[in-house]
């Protein structure tokens, strides 16, 4: 095919998982009415029905705009994406995980944002957890990746409600996920695509960091929504440690922005007892919220406030207690679970473990218990914590966090 036959190539790397790929393709056909795009399925030698079903369904949904690019074996995410990009013939590339479902009008806001601001190297949609029966259903999975101290990459406002003002505010990042990433094809090729030494992890962080070092920026467009099941690929985290070592060797100059982004939205970074970064409302807002607790609020009032202030630890604790008092253990467990995700303190983890056992969810309770035991071992190792604090003092640039570390070391 001639170059730039289409304005967009949607590149989907797959390895098995036809039960995920099929609804992904159907959602693209349903919610992408324009015909100025192609779909390139970069198939890593799938051994399930992908090999036979994908060409048939792709042809039925997209006609000759569908390419089943069959690779000789499971080459991994980076090589599959690069091969898919090479097989494409469009001005722009949209990398999309197969464990996603696009929604109505997902594409126009992305294309418009990329056209409107030439300083943007790439854009992505707001990724939400699927609307299922889980506690996190419909909440934020990804709206951008922030860089914390010691090159820790965090999904900003993960588990927030999608209509929260902090979620709806568009901002720029050094890094966004390639689970759904739109960028100009020439720019992708100019930077050599995804680095192929990574194995199913950190390829997108590495690419974005390399582009950011040249002045490029990325943004998530909240008007574009895609549901993301996450971790749909078997063995997704098998190479996590090696990938992280490689990333740190290649991207030493990633710009720390996590604390600054939090403060722009009225939140404050704080340290857990084991010296990980956590988040809470500002001191003034926290005082207002805790005054509500003294007024003995009802369940509905607390639920409303927690949608507005998802980092309010005491609010979740009171809500869970009220649900349990009213003999609603499942609802109590859901509140405790969200608390453990958004406000990860020891009390939050203990309460979540207890309520998981009360609700007869043993495997998850066991995972929480294991995590608690590991944290208690960490807290018992005071010299190890002091060593961690001294190390963080050399890496973090945030004055408030530095003061917390200095206070810890002075104790």
C-alpha positions as CSV (number, residue, x, y, z in Angstrom):
1,X,0.0,0.0,0.0
2,X,1.1,3.6,-0.6
3,X,2.0,5.7,2.4
4,X,-0.7,7.7,3.9
5,X,-3.6,6.0,2.2
6,X,-5.5,6.5,5.4
7,X,-5.5,9.2,8.0
8,X,-5.3,6.6,10.8
9,X,-4.0,3.1,11.4
10,X,-5.3,1.4,14.5
11,X,-2.6,-1.1,15.5
12,X,-3.7,-3.8,17.9
13,X,-1.0,-6.2,19.2
14,X,-2.5,-9.6,20.2
15,X,-1.3,-13.0,21.4
16,X,-4.3,-15.3,21.8
17,X,-7.2,-13.8,23.8
18,X,-9.8,-14.0,21.0
19,X,-12.5,-13.6,23.6
20,X,-11.1,-10.1,24.2
21,X,-10.1,-9.2,20.6
22,X,-13.5,-10.0,19.1
23,X,-15.5,-7.5,21.1
24,X,-12.7,-4.9,20.7
25,X,-13.0,-5.2,16.9
26,X,-16.8,-5.1,17.0
27,X,-16.7,-1.9,19.2
28,X,-14.4,-0.3,16.7
29,X,-16.7,-1.1,13.8
30,X,-19.7,0.2,15.8
31,X,-18.3,3.4,17.1
32,X,-15.9,4.5,14.3
33,X,-18.2,5.4,11.4
34,X,-15.6,7.1,9.2
35,X,-13.9,4.9,6.6
36,X,-10.7,6.8,6.6
37,X,-8.9,4.4,8.8
38,X,-7.5,0.9,8.7
39,X,-7.1,-1.8,11.4
40,X,-3.8,-3.7,11.7
41,X,-4.0,-6.7,13.9
42,X,-0.4,-7.5,14.8
43,X,-0.8,-11.2,15.7
44,X,2.1,-12.6,17.8
45,X,1.6,-16.2,16.4
46,X,-1.6,-16.8,18.3
47,X,-2.4,-20.4,18.9
48,X,-6.1,-20.0,19.7
49,X,-8.9,-19.2,17.2
50,X,-7.4,-15.8,16.5
51,X,-5.5,-17.2,13.5
52,X,-8.7,-18.3,11.7
53,X,-11.4,-16.1,13.2
54,X,-9.6,-12.7,12.9
55,X,-9.3,-12.6,9.1
56,X,-12.9,-13.6,8.7
57,X,-14.4,-11.1,11.2
58,X,-11.9,-8.4,10.1
59,X,-13.0,-8.7,6.5
60,X,-16.6,-8.7,7.4
61,X,-16.3,-5.6,9.6
62,X,-13.8,-3.5,7.7
63,X,-13.3,-5.0,4.3
64,X,-9.9,-4.3,2.8
65,X,-9.2,-1.8,5.5
66,X,-8.3,-4.8,7.8
67,X,-4.9,-6.3,7.9
68,X,-4.2,-9.5,9.8
69,X,-0.4,-9.2,10.1
70,X,0.7,-12.6,11.3
71,X,4.1,-12.8,13.0
72,X,6.1,-16.0,13.3
73,X,5.8,-16.4,17.1
74,X,5.2,-14.5,20.3
75,X,7.6,-11.6,19.8
76,X,6.1,-9.4,22.6
77,X,4.4,-6.1,22.7
78,X,7.1,-3.9,21.4
79,X,8.0,-6.0,18.3
80,X,4.4,-6.6,17.5
81,X,3.5,-2.9,17.6
82,X,6.6,-1.9,15.6
83,X,5.7,-4.6,13.0
84,X,2.1,-3.4,12.9
85,X,3.2,0.2,12.4
86,X,5.5,-0.9,9.6
87,X,2.6,-2.7,7.9
88,X,0.3,0.4,8.2
89,X,-0.2,3.0,5.6
90,X,-1.6,6.0,7.5
91,X,-0.5,9.5,8.6
92,X,-1.3,8.7,12.3
93,X,-0.9,5.6,14.4
94,X,-3.3,4.6,17.2
95,X,-1.9,1.8,19.4
96,X,-4.8,0.0,21.1
97,X,-4.8,-3.0,23.5
98,X,-7.1,-5.8,22.6
99,X,-8.7,-5.8,26.1
100,X,-10.5,-2.5,25.4
101,X,-13.9,-1.4,24.2
102,X,-14.2,2.0,22.5
103,X,-17.4,4.1,23.0
104,X,-19.4,6.4,20.9
105,X,-17.5,9.5,19.5
106,X,-14.2,8.2,20.9
107,X,-12.0,9.2,17.9
108,X,-13.0,12.8,17.0
109,X,-11.8,14.4,20.2
110,X,-8.4,12.7,19.9
111,X,-7.9,13.8,16.3
112,X,-9.1,17.3,17.0
113,X,-6.7,17.7,20.0
114,X,-3.7,16.4,18.0
115,X,-4.5,18.8,15.1
116,X,-5.2,21.8,17.4
117,X,-1.9,21.7,19.3
118,X,1.1,21.0,17.2
119,X,3.2,20.9,20.4
120,X,1.6,17.6,21.4
121,X,3.5,14.5,20.4
122,X,0.6,12.3,21.2
123,X,-2.8,12.0,22.9
124,X,-4.9,9.3,24.5
125,X,-8.4,8.8,25.7
126,X,-9.7,8.6,29.3
127,X,-9.5,4.9,30.1
128,X,-12.1,3.6,32.5
129,X,-12.5,0.2,34.2
130,X,-15.3,-1.8,32.5
131,X,-18.9,-1.5,33.8
132,X,-19.1,-4.8,35.6
133,X,-20.0,-5.9,39.1
134,X,-16.7,-4.9,40.7
135,X,-16.1,-2.0,43.1
136,X,-13.9,-0.2,40.6
137,X,-16.5,-0.4,37.8
138,X,-16.7,2.7,35.6
139,X,-13.9,4.4,37.6
140,X,-10.7,5.9,36.1
141,X,-8.0,3.4,35.1
142,X,-5.8,5.9,33.2
143,X,-5.7,9.6,32.6
144,X,-2.0,10.1,32.4
145,X,1.2,8.9,34.1
146,X,2.9,11.1,36.6
147,X,6.6,10.8,37.6
148,X,7.2,10.6,41.4
149,X,10.5,10.5,43.2
150,X,13.1,7.8,42.4
151,X,11.6,7.4,38.9
152,X,8.3,5.9,40.1
153,X,5.6,6.1,37.4
154,X,2.1,6.4,38.7
155,X,-1.4,6.5,37.1
156,X,-2.7,9.8,38.2
157,X,-6.1,9.7,39.9
158,X,-6.6,6.0,39.3
159,X,-10.0,4.8,40.8
160,X,-11.5,8.3,40.8
161,X,-15.0,8.8,39.5
162,X,-14.8,9.9,35.9
163,X,-16.8,13.1,36.3
164,X,-14.5,14.5,39.0
165,X,-13.2,17.9,38.1
166,X,-9.6,16.7,38.4
167,X,-10.3,14.0,35.9
168,X,-12.0,16.3,33.5
169,X,-9.2,18.9,33.5
170,X,-6.9,18.5,30.5
171,X,-3.2,18.7,31.3
172,X,0.1,17.7,29.7
173,X,2.3,14.8,30.8
174,X,5.7,13.4,29.9
175,X,4.2,9.9,29.7
176,X,0.8,8.3,28.8
177,X,0.0,4.7,28.3
178,X,0.3,2.9,24.9
179,X,-2.8,0.9,25.8
180,X,-4.5,3.6,23.8
181,X,-2.1,6.1,22.2
182,X,-2.5,8.3,19.1
183,X,0.6,9.9,17.6
184,X,1.8,10.9,14.1
185,X,3.4,8.0,12.3
186,X,6.5,10.0,11.2
187,X,7.2,11.0,14.8
188,X,6.9,7.4,16.0
189,X,9.3,6.2,13.3
190,X,11.7,9.1,13.8
191,X,12.2,7.9,17.4
192,X,12.7,4.3,16.4
193,X,9.4,3.1,17.7
194,X,9.2,1.0,20.8
195,X,12.5,-0.3,22.1
196,X,12.5,-4.0,21.5
197,X,14.5,-5.1,24.5
198,X,11.5,-4.5,26.8
199,X,9.3,-7.5,27.2
200,X,5.6,-6.7,27.7
201,X,6.1,-3.7,29.9
202,X,7.6,-0.2,30.1
203,X,7.9,0.1,26.3
204,X,5.5,3.0,26.3
205,X,7.1,4.8,29.2
206,X,10.5,4.5,27.5
207,X,9.2,5.9,24.2
208,X,7.3,8.8,25.8
209,X,10.4,9.7,28.0
210,X,12.6,9.8,24.9
211,X,10.2,12.0,23.1
212,X,9.7,14.2,26.2
213,X,13.5,14.7,26.4
214,X,13.2,16.3,23.0
215,X,10.5,18.6,24.2
216,X,7.4,16.6,23.2
217,X,4.4,16.5,25.5
218,X,1.4,14.2,25.8
219,X,-2.2,14.7,26.9
220,X,-5.3,12.6,27.8
221,X,-8.5,13.9,26.3
222,X,-11.4,13.2,28.8
223,X,-14.1,13.7,26.1
224,X,-12.8,10.4,24.5
225,X,-13.7,7.4,26.6
226,X,-12.5,3.8,26.2
227,X,-13.1,0.9,28.7
228,X,-10.0,-1.1,29.5
229,X,-10.1,-4.5,31.2
230,X,-6.4,-4.3,32.1
231,X,-3.9,-7.2,32.3
232,X,-5.6,-9.1,29.6
233,X,-2.3,-10.6,28.3
234,X,-1.0,-13.7,29.9
235,X,2.3,-13.2,31.6
236,X,1.9,-9.5,31.6
237,X,4.2,-9.0,34.6
238,X,6.7,-11.8,34.1
239,X,9.5,-9.5,33.2
240,X,8.6,-6.5,35.4
241,X,11.9,-6.3,37.3
242,X,14.1,-6.6,34.2
243,X,12.0,-4.0,32.4
244,X,12.2,-1.5,35.3
245,X,16.0,-1.9,35.4
246,X,16.3,-1.3,31.7
247,X,14.0,1.7,31.9
248,X,16.0,3.3,34.7
249,X,19.2,2.8,32.7
250,X,17.7,4.4,29.6
251,X,15.6,7.2,31.0
252,X,17.5,8.7,33.9
253,X,16.2,12.3,33.3
254,X,12.5,11.7,33.6
255,X,11.0,14.9,34.9
256,X,9.3,14.6,38.4
257,X,5.8,16.1,38.2
258,X,3.6,14.0,40.5
259,X,3.5,16.4,43.5
260,X,3.1,19.5,41.3
261,X,0.1,18.0,39.5
262,X,-1.5,17.1,42.8
263,X,-1.2,20.6,44.1
264,X,-2.7,22.1,41.0
265,X,-5.9,20.2,41.9
266,X,-5.8,21.1,45.6
267,X,-4.3,17.8,47.0
268,X,-1.2,17.3,49.1
269,X,1.4,14.5,48.9
270,X,2.1,12.7,52.2
271,X,4.3,9.9,53.2
272,X,3.0,6.6,54.5
273,X,4.7,5.1,57.6
274,X,6.8,3.0,55.2
275,X,7.8,6.1,53.2
276,X,5.7,5.6,50.0
277,X,4.0,8.6,48.6
278,X,0.3,8.9,49.2
279,X,-2.3,11.7,48.7
280,X,-4.7,13.5,50.9
281,X,-6.9,16.6,50.6
282,X,-5.4,20.0,51.6
283,X,-5.3,20.7,55.3
284,X,-8.1,23.2,55.1
285,X,-10.3,20.9,53.1
286,X,-9.5,18.0,55.5
287,X,-10.6,20.1,58.4
288,X,-13.9,20.9,56.7
289,X,-14.5,17.2,55.9
290,X,-13.7,16.0,59.4
291,X,-16.1,18.5,60.8
292,X,-18.8,16.7,58.9
293,X,-17.9,13.5,60.7
294,X,-18.5,15.1,64.0
295,X,-22.0,16.0,62.8
296,X,-22.8,12.3,62.4
297,X,-23.6,12.2,58.7
298,X,-25.8,9.7,57.1
299,X,-24.6,7.1,54.5
300,X,-25.9,9.0,51.5
301,X,-24.1,12.2,52.6
302,X,-20.8,10.4,53.0
303,X,-21.1,8.7,49.7
304,X,-21.7,12.1,48.0
305,X,-18.7,13.6,49.8
306,X,-16.4,10.7,48.9
307,X,-17.2,11.2,45.2
308,X,-16.1,14.8,45.6
309,X,-13.1,13.9,47.8
310,X,-11.8,10.4,46.9
311,X,-8.7,10.8,49.0
312,X,-10.6,11.2,52.3
313,X,-9.4,8.4,54.5
314,X,-11.7,9.0,57.5
315,X,-14.8,9.3,55.3
316,X,-14.3,5.8,54.0
317,X,-13.7,4.4,57.5
318,X,-16.9,6.0,58.8
319,X,-18.9,4.8,55.7
320,X,-17.7,1.2,56.1
321,X,-18.6,1.3,59.8
322,X,-22.1,2.6,59.1
323,X,-22.7,-0.1,56.5
324,X,-21.5,-2.8,58.9
325,X,-23.8,-1.4,61.7
326,X,-26.7,-1.7,59.3
327,X,-25.8,-5.4,58.5
328,X,-24.6,-4.6,54.9
329,X,-21.2,-6.3,54.9
330,X,-20.7,-6.2,51.1
331,X,-21.3,-2.5,51.0
332,X,-18.9,-2.1,54.0
333,X,-16.3,-4.2,52.2
334,X,-16.6,-2.1,49.0
335,X,-16.0,1.1,51.0
336,X,-13.0,-0.5,52.7
337,X,-11.6,-1.7,49.4
338,X,-11.8,1.8,47.8
339,X,-10.2,3.2,51.0
340,X,-7.3,0.7,50.7
341,X,-6.7,1.7,47.1
342,X,-6.9,5.4,47.5
343,X,-5.7,5.8,51.1
344,X,-3.3,3.0,51.7
345,X,-2.6,3.1,55.4
346,X,-2.2,0.2,57.8
347,X,-5.7,0.6,59.3
348,X,-7.2,0.7,55.8
349,X,-5.5,-2.5,54.8
350,X,-6.4,-4.3,58.1
351,X,-10.1,-3.3,57.8
352,X,-10.2,-4.4,54.2
353,X,-8.7,-7.8,55.1
354,X,-11.2,-8.3,57.9
355,X,-14.2,-7.4,55.7
356,X,-13.0,-9.5,52.8
357,X,-13.0,-12.5,55.2
358,X,-16.4,-11.5,56.6
359,X,-17.7,-11.5,53.0
360,X,-16.1,-14.9,52.2
361,X,-13.6,-13.6,49.7
362,X,-10.6,-15.7,50.9
363,X,-8.1,-15.4,48.1
364,X,-8.2,-11.6,48.0
365,X,-8.1,-11.5,51.9
366,X,-5.0,-13.7,51.8
367,X,-3.3,-11.3,49.3
368,X,-4.1,-8.4,51.6
369,X,-2.8,-10.3,54.6
370,X,0.4,-11.1,52.8
371,X,0.9,-7.4,52.0
372,X,0.2,-6.4,55.6
373,X,2.8,-8.8,56.9
374,X,5.4,-7.5,54.4
375,X,4.6,-3.9,55.5
376,X,4.9,-4.8,59.1
377,X,8.3,-6.4,58.5
378,X,9.3,-3.2,56.6
379,X,8.2,-1.0,59.6
380,X,10.1,-3.2,62.0
381,X,13.3,-2.6,60.1
382,X,14.0,1.0,61.3
383,X,17.5,1.1,59.8
384,X,16.2,0.0,56.4
385,X,13.6,2.8,56.6
386,X,16.2,5.3,57.5
387,X,18.3,4.2,54.5
388,X,15.3,4.5,52.3
389,X,14.6,8.0,53.6
390,X,18.2,9.1,53.0
391,X,18.0,7.7,49.4
392,X,14.7,9.5,48.7
393,X,16.2,12.8,50.0
394,X,18.7,12.6,47.1
395,X,16.1,11.9,44.5
396,X,13.0,14.0,45.3
397,X,12.7,17.6,44.3
398,X,9.6,18.4,46.3
399,X,10.3,20.7,49.3
400,X,7.3,19.4,51.4
401,X,8.2,15.8,50.8
402,X,11.8,16.6,51.7
403,X,10.7,18.2,55.0
404,X,8.7,15.1,55.8
405,X,11.8,12.9,55.2
406,X,14.0,15.2,57.3
407,X,11.5,15.0,60.1
408,X,11.4,11.2,59.9
409,X,15.3,11.1,60.1
410,X,15.3,13.5,63.0
411,X,13.1,11.2,65.1
